[in-house]
Each structure stands twice: as structure tokens, then as C-alpha cells.
Amino acid sequence: AVLFTAGCANTTTGIEAFKGKSATQIYSAGEKDLQGKKYKSAVSHFEALDALYPFSKYAENSQLHIIYAYYGTGDLPSGIAAADRYIHL
């Protein structure tokens, strides 16, 4: 257990992995992942973009991409929740 915990200490997860990157960099990488059908990675990019740059020029499109990426992963409940958030915004 100690080795597992120590190994995880150096990995960045969630938003931490995207700090220091611009909104354009995150958005472009997310779009590339969508085109490559790497939907889980795309979700990570677009959710990080939403958290770090909620008022950027990419914010609205990233919400739509999140919906599509969740659909691509087969996670329909998350896709529906993302669509509801988009509608309310």
C-alpha cells in the first residue's frame, strides 16, 4: 500500500494537469482528442477548460463538446447532465 501511495504522489490528476496551459492550448488538445475518438481524454480537457477558464471564448463550445464526448464514451447519464447544464446556462 505504501508503494502504491508513493507512486500516486507524483502523478497529476484532474485540473492540476492543466494548470499553466492557456485556454487555447486546452481547447485545441480537447478537439484533437475528439477527432481521434479519445473521448475520455476530451472530457478531461473540456472540463478543465470549464473550471479554469469559464468565461473564455471557448466556454460555450466546450460545453457542447463535453456533451458529445460523454455520448462517445457511452456515459449517457453524464451526457444528459451536461446537456441540462448547457441548457440552463
Chimera marker file (.cmm) of the C-alpha trace (Angstrom):
<marker_set name="trace">
<marker id="1" x="0.000" y="0.000" z="0.000" r="1" g="1" b="0" radius="0.5"/>
<marker id="2" x="2.877" y="2.371" z="0.786" r="1" g="1" b="0" radius="0.5"/>
<marker id="3" x="4.463" y="1.832" z="-2.614" r="1" g="1" b="0" radius="0.5"/>
<marker id="4" x="1.142" y="2.410" z="-4.357" r="1" g="1" b="0" radius="0.5"/>
<marker id="5" x="0.553" y="5.644" z="-2.446" r="1" g="1" b="0" radius="0.5"/>
<marker id="6" x="4.073" y="6.865" z="-3.117" r="1" g="1" b="0" radius="0.5"/>
<marker id="7" x="3.688" y="6.135" z="-6.816" r="1" g="1" b="0" radius="0.5"/>
<marker id="8" x="0.498" y="8.157" z="-6.996" r="1" g="1" b="0" radius="0.5"/>
<marker id="9" x="2.023" y="11.155" z="-5.257" r="1" g="1" b="0" radius="0.5"/>
<marker id="10" x="3.894" y="12.229" z="-8.372" r="1" g="1" b="0" radius="0.5"/>
<marker id="11" x="1.020" y="11.945" z="-10.842" r="1" g="1" b="0" radius="0.5"/>
<marker id="12" x="-1.189" y="14.901" z="-11.577" r="1" g="1" b="0" radius="0.5"/>
<marker id="13" x="-4.874" y="14.339" z="-11.953" r="1" g="1" b="0" radius="0.5"/>
<marker id="14" x="-7.844" y="16.468" z="-12.757" r="1" g="1" b="0" radius="0.5"/>
<marker id="15" x="-7.367" y="20.181" z="-13.150" r="1" g="1" b="0" radius="0.5"/>
<marker id="16" x="-3.823" y="20.118" z="-11.786" r="1" g="1" b="0" radius="0.5"/>
<marker id="17" x="-2.635" y="18.543" z="-15.038" r="1" g="1" b="0" radius="0.5"/>
<marker id="18" x="-3.836" y="21.595" z="-16.995" r="1" g="1" b="0" radius="0.5"/>
<marker id="19" x="-2.584" y="24.433" z="-14.814" r="1" g="1" b="0" radius="0.5"/>
<marker id="20" x="-0.138" y="26.633" z="-16.656" r="1" g="1" b="0" radius="0.5"/>
<marker id="21" x="-1.766" y="25.923" z="-20.028" r="1" g="1" b="0" radius="0.5"/>
<marker id="22" x="-3.753" y="28.549" z="-21.882" r="1" g="1" b="0" radius="0.5"/>
<marker id="23" x="-7.415" y="28.184" z="-22.781" r="1" g="1" b="0" radius="0.5"/>
<marker id="24" x="-6.407" y="27.859" z="-26.429" r="1" g="1" b="0" radius="0.5"/>
<marker id="25" x="-3.979" y="25.020" z="-25.681" r="1" g="1" b="0" radius="0.5"/>
<marker id="26" x="-6.509" y="23.081" z="-23.624" r="1" g="1" b="0" radius="0.5"/>
<marker id="27" x="-9.289" y="23.589" z="-26.180" r="1" g="1" b="0" radius="0.5"/>
<marker id="28" x="-7.092" y="22.582" z="-29.117" r="1" g="1" b="0" radius="0.5"/>
<marker id="29" x="-5.934" y="19.422" z="-27.346" r="1" g="1" b="0" radius="0.5"/>
<marker id="30" x="-9.544" y="18.554" z="-26.490" r="1" g="1" b="0" radius="0.5"/>
<marker id="31" x="-10.631" y="18.985" z="-30.094" r="1" g="1" b="0" radius="0.5"/>
<marker id="32" x="-7.746" y="16.796" z="-31.249" r="1" g="1" b="0" radius="0.5"/>
<marker id="33" x="-8.865" y="14.114" z="-28.790" r="1" g="1" b="0" radius="0.5"/>
<marker id="34" x="-12.442" y="14.324" z="-30.107" r="1" g="1" b="0" radius="0.5"/>
<marker id="35" x="-11.222" y="13.882" z="-33.661" r="1" g="1" b="0" radius="0.5"/>
<marker id="36" x="-9.119" y="10.900" z="-32.561" r="1" g="1" b="0" radius="0.5"/>
<marker id="37" x="-12.112" y="9.427" z="-30.708" r="1" g="1" b="0" radius="0.5"/>
<marker id="38" x="-10.277" y="9.687" z="-27.383" r="1" g="1" b="0" radius="0.5"/>
<marker id="39" x="-13.454" y="10.721" z="-25.634" r="1" g="1" b="0" radius="0.5"/>
<marker id="40" x="-12.374" y="10.307" z="-22.010" r="1" g="1" b="0" radius="0.5"/>
<marker id="41" x="-9.353" y="12.487" z="-22.582" r="1" g="1" b="0" radius="0.5"/>
<marker id="42" x="-11.515" y="15.031" z="-24.408" r="1" g="1" b="0" radius="0.5"/>
<marker id="43" x="-13.886" y="15.184" z="-21.435" r="1" g="1" b="0" radius="0.5"/>
<marker id="44" x="-10.912" y="15.861" z="-19.154" r="1" g="1" b="0" radius="0.5"/>
<marker id="45" x="-9.701" y="18.695" z="-21.378" r="1" g="1" b="0" radius="0.5"/>
<marker id="46" x="-13.068" y="20.379" z="-21.751" r="1" g="1" b="0" radius="0.5"/>
<marker id="47" x="-13.993" y="20.035" z="-18.068" r="1" g="1" b="0" radius="0.5"/>
<marker id="48" x="-10.630" y="21.521" z="-17.098" r="1" g="1" b="0" radius="0.5"/>
<marker id="49" x="-11.221" y="24.350" z="-19.556" r="1" g="1" b="0" radius="0.5"/>
<marker id="50" x="-14.619" y="24.978" z="-17.993" r="1" g="1" b="0" radius="0.5"/>
<marker id="51" x="-13.123" y="25.025" z="-14.499" r="1" g="1" b="0" radius="0.5"/>
<marker id="52" x="-10.046" y="27.115" z="-15.279" r="1" g="1" b="0" radius="0.5"/>
<marker id="53" x="-11.442" y="29.465" z="-17.934" r="1" g="1" b="0" radius="0.5"/>
<marker id="54" x="-15.248" y="29.576" z="-17.515" r="1" g="1" b="0" radius="0.5"/>
<marker id="55" x="-15.560" y="32.929" z="-19.305" r="1" g="1" b="0" radius="0.5"/>
<marker id="56" x="-13.183" y="32.267" z="-22.189" r="1" g="1" b="0" radius="0.5"/>
<marker id="57" x="-14.258" y="32.469" z="-25.801" r="1" g="1" b="0" radius="0.5"/>
<marker id="58" x="-14.205" y="28.649" z="-25.837" r="1" g="1" b="0" radius="0.5"/>
<marker id="59" x="-16.580" y="28.158" z="-22.901" r="1" g="1" b="0" radius="0.5"/>
<marker id="60" x="-19.814" y="27.634" z="-24.843" r="1" g="1" b="0" radius="0.5"/>
<marker id="61" x="-18.292" y="25.298" z="-27.425" r="1" g="1" b="0" radius="0.5"/>
<marker id="62" x="-16.522" y="23.308" z="-24.723" r="1" g="1" b="0" radius="0.5"/>
<marker id="63" x="-19.896" y="22.612" z="-23.097" r="1" g="1" b="0" radius="0.5"/>
<marker id="64" x="-21.193" y="21.183" z="-26.372" r="1" g="1" b="0" radius="0.5"/>
<marker id="65" x="-18.036" y="19.132" z="-26.809" r="1" g="1" b="0" radius="0.5"/>
<marker id="66" x="-18.448" y="17.718" z="-23.282" r="1" g="1" b="0" radius="0.5"/>
<marker id="67" x="-21.939" y="16.504" z="-24.203" r="1" g="1" b="0" radius="0.5"/>
<marker id="68" x="-20.656" y="14.849" z="-27.385" r="1" g="1" b="0" radius="0.5"/>
<marker id="69" x="-17.651" y="13.299" z="-25.635" r="1" g="1" b="0" radius="0.5"/>
<marker id="70" x="-19.816" y="11.785" z="-22.895" r="1" g="1" b="0" radius="0.5"/>
<marker id="71" x="-22.038" y="10.346" z="-25.607" r="1" g="1" b="0" radius="0.5"/>
<marker id="72" x="-18.930" y="8.906" z="-27.258" r="1" g="1" b="0" radius="0.5"/>
<marker id="73" x="-17.862" y="7.196" z="-24.040" r="1" g="1" b="0" radius="0.5"/>
<marker id="74" x="-21.315" y="5.707" z="-23.603" r="1" g="1" b="0" radius="0.5"/>
<marker id="75" x="-21.846" y="7.602" z="-20.349" r="1" g="1" b="0" radius="0.5"/>
<marker id="76" x="-25.340" y="8.761" z="-21.205" r="1" g="1" b="0" radius="0.5"/>
<marker id="77" x="-26.348" y="9.951" z="-17.698" r="1" g="1" b="0" radius="0.5"/>
<marker id="78" x="-23.330" y="12.293" z="-17.620" r="1" g="1" b="0" radius="0.5"/>
<marker id="79" x="-24.123" y="13.433" z="-21.153" r="1" g="1" b="0" radius="0.5"/>
<marker id="80" x="-27.691" y="14.232" z="-20.163" r="1" g="1" b="0" radius="0.5"/>
<marker id="81" x="-26.487" y="16.107" z="-17.071" r="1" g="1" b="0" radius="0.5"/>
<marker id="82" x="-24.046" y="18.096" z="-19.215" r="1" g="1" b="0" radius="0.5"/>
<marker id="83" x="-26.823" y="18.898" z="-21.691" r="1" g="1" b="0" radius="0.5"/>
<marker id="84" x="-29.052" y="20.089" z="-18.843" r="1" g="1" b="0" radius="0.5"/>
<marker id="85" x="-26.234" y="22.340" z="-17.562" r="1" g="1" b="0" radius="0.5"/>
<marker id="86" x="-25.767" y="23.736" z="-21.062" r="1" g="1" b="0" radius="0.5"/>
<marker id="87" x="-29.495" y="24.471" z="-21.436" r="1" g="1" b="0" radius="0.5"/>
<marker id="88" x="-29.600" y="26.225" z="-18.063" r="1" g="1" b="0" radius="0.5"/>
<marker id="89" x="-26.573" y="28.357" z="-18.933" r="1" g="1" b="0" radius="0.5"/>
<link id1="1" id2="2" r="1" g="1" b="0" radius="0.2"/>
<link id1="2" id2="3" r="1" g="1" b="0" radius="0.2"/>
<link id1="3" id2="4" r="1" g="1" b="0" radius="0.2"/>
<link id1="4" id2="5" r="1" g="1" b="0" radius="0.2"/>
<link id1="5" id2="6" r="1" g="1" b="0" radius="0.2"/>
<link id1="6" id2="7" r="1" g="1" b="0" radius="0.2"/>
<link id1="7" id2="8" r="1" g="1" b="0" radius="0.2"/>
<link id1="8" id2="9" r="1" g="1" b="0" radius="0.2"/>
<link id1="9" id2="10" r="1" g="1" b="0" radius="0.2"/>
<link id1="10" id2="11" r="1" g="1" b="0" radius="0.2"/>
<link id1="11" id2="12" r="1" g="1" b="0" radius="0.2"/>
<link id1="12" id2="13" r="1" g="1" b="0" radius="0.2"/>
<link id1="13" id2="14" r="1" g="1" b="0" radius="0.2"/>
<link id1="14" id2="15" r="1" g="1" b="0" radius="0.2"/>
<link id1="15" id2="16" r="1" g="1" b="0" radius="0.2"/>
<link id1="16" id2="17" r="1" g="1" b="0" radius="0.2"/>
<link id1="17" id2="18" r="1" g="1" b="0" radius="0.2"/>
<link id1="18" id2="19" r="1" g="1" b="0" radius="0.2"/>
<link id1="19" id2="20" r="1" g="1" b="0" radius="0.2"/>
<link id1="20" id2="21" r="1" g="1" b="0" radius="0.2"/>
<link id1="21" id2="22" r="1" g="1" b="0" radius="0.2"/>
<link id1="22" id2="23" r="1" g="1" b="0" radius="0.2"/>
<link id1="23" id2="24" r="1" g="1" b="0" radius="0.2"/>
<link id1="24" id2="25" r="1" g="1" b="0" radius="0.2"/>
<link id1="25" id2="26" r="1" g="1" b="0" radius="0.2"/>
<link id1="26" id2="27" r="1" g="1" b="0" radius="0.2"/>
<link id1="27" id2="28" r="1" g="1" b="0" radius="0.2"/>
<link id1="28" id2="29" r="1" g="1" b="0" radius="0.2"/>
<link id1="29" id2="30" r="1" g="1" b="0" radius="0.2"/>
<link id1="30" id2="31" r="1" g="1" b="0" radius="0.2"/>
<link id1="31" id2="32" r="1" g="1" b="0" radius="0.2"/>
<link id1="32" id2="33" r="1" g="1" b="0" radius="0.2"/>
<link id1="33" id2="34" r="1" g="1" b="0" radius="0.2"/>
<link id1="34" id2="35" r="1" g="1" b="0" radius="0.2"/>
<link id1="35" id2="36" r="1" g="1" b="0" radius="0.2"/>
<link id1="36" id2="37" r="1" g="1" b="0" radius="0.2"/>
<link id1="37" id2="38" r="1" g="1" b="0" radius="0.2"/>
<link id1="38" id2="39" r="1" g="1" b="0" radius="0.2"/>
<link id1="39" id2="40" r="1" g="1" b="0" radius="0.2"/>
<link id1="40" id2="41" r="1" g="1" b="0" radius="0.2"/>
<link id1="41" id2="42" r="1" g="1" b="0" radius="0.2"/>
<link id1="42" id2="43" r="1" g="1" b="0" radius="0.2"/>
<link id1="43" id2="44" r="1" g="1" b="0" radius="0.2"/>
<link id1="44" id2="45" r="1" g="1" b="0" radius="0.2"/>
<link id1="45" id2="46" r="1" g="1" b="0" radius="0.2"/>
<link id1="46" id2="47" r="1" g="1" b="0" radius="0.2"/>
<link id1="47" id2="48" r="1" g="1" b="0" radius="0.2"/>
<link id1="48" id2="49" r="1" g="1" b="0" radius="0.2"/>
<link id1="49" id2="50" r="1" g="1" b="0" radius="0.2"/>
<link id1="50" id2="51" r="1" g="1" b="0" radius="0.2"/>
<link id1="51" id2="52" r="1" g="1" b="0" radius="0.2"/>
<link id1="52" id2="53" r="1" g="1" b="0" radius="0.2"/>
<link id1="53" id2="54" r="1" g="1" b="0" radius="0.2"/>
<link id1="54" id2="55" r="1" g="1" b="0" radius="0.2"/>
<link id1="55" id2="56" r="1" g="1" b="0" radius="0.2"/>
<link id1="56" id2="57" r="1" g="1" b="0" radius="0.2"/>
<link id1="57" id2="58" r="1" g="1" b="0" radius="0.2"/>
<link id1="58" id2="59" r="1" g="1" b="0" radius="0.2"/>
<link id1="59" id2="60" r="1" g="1" b="0" radius="0.2"/>
<link id1="60" id2="61" r="1" g="1" b="0" radius="0.2"/>
<link id1="61" id2="62" r="1" g="1" b="0" radius="0.2"/>
<link id1="62" id2="63" r="1" g="1" b="0" radius="0.2"/>
<link id1="63" id2="64" r="1" g="1" b="0" radius="0.2"/>
<link id1="64" id2="65" r="1" g="1" b="0" radius="0.2"/>
<link id1="65" id2="66" r="1" g="1" b="0" radius="0.2"/>
<link id1="66" id2="67" r="1" g="1" b="0" radius="0.2"/>
<link id1="67" id2="68" r="1" g="1" b="0" radius="0.2"/>
<link id1="68" id2="69" r="1" g="1" b="0" radius="0.2"/>
<link id1="69" id2="70" r="1" g="1" b="0" radius="0.2"/>
<link id1="70" id2="71" r="1" g="1" b="0" radius="0.2"/>
<link id1="71" id2="72" r="1" g="1" b="0" radius="0.2"/>
<link id1="72" id2="73" r="1" g="1" b="0" radius="0.2"/>
<link id1="73" id2="74" r="1" g="1" b="0" radius="0.2"/>
<link id1="74" id2="75" r="1" g="1" b="0" radius="0.2"/>
<link id1="75" id2="76" r="1" g="1" b="0" radius="0.2"/>
<link id1="76" id2="77" r="1" g="1" b="0" radius="0.2"/>
<link id1="77" id2="78" r="1" g="1" b="0" radius="0.2"/>
<link id1="78" id2="79" r="1" g="1" b="0" radius="0.2"/>
<link id1="79" id2="80" r="1" g="1" b="0" radius="0.2"/>
<link id1="80" id2="81" r="1" g="1" b="0" radius="0.2"/>
<link id1="81" id2="82" r="1" g="1" b="0" radius="0.2"/>
<link id1="82" id2="83" r="1" g="1" b="0" radius="0.2"/>
<link id1="83" id2="84" r="1" g="1" b="0" radius="0.2"/>
<link id1="84" id2="85" r="1" g="1" b="0" radius="0.2"/>
<link id1="85" id2="86" r="1" g="1" b="0" radius="0.2"/>
<link id1="86" id2="87" r="1" g="1" b="0" radius="0.2"/>
<link id1="87" id2="88" r="1" g="1" b="0" radius="0.2"/>
<link id1="88" id2="89" r="1" g="1" b="0" radius="0.2"/>
</marker_set>
